[in-house]
Amino acid sequence: MCGLNKEITYALTLSPVAMSLEELLPSNHGKSRFYAIAIRSALAVSTLLVGLAIPFFGNQTQKNIKR
């Protein structure tokens, strides 16, 4: 249950960002499902790369929240 909660939180956090990026597309491309999938995939990959590039990123954010 805990793992599912984290996945849902991640999806709910990125959803408004993805929707705002999709709104920036021209109207003829905005209806395409391909662009929506490409934007959301790029956001997920960029989040993964940031998480891998910054060592102990999760530990640092947890310490800041507990203070």
C-alpha positions, 0 to 999 in steps of 0.5 A: 500500500505504501508503494502505491501511495508514493506512485499516486502522489507522484502522478498527482504532482506531475499532472498539473505540470504536464497539463500546463505544458500541453496547453502551450502546444498549438491547437492542431497539435494539442489534440494529439495523444502522441504529444501528451504521452511524449510530454509526460514521458519526458517529465518522468525521464527528467525526474529520474535523471535528476534523482540519479544525478544528485546523490542521496536526494531523497535523504536530503529532502527528508531531513529538510522536511523533519526540521 
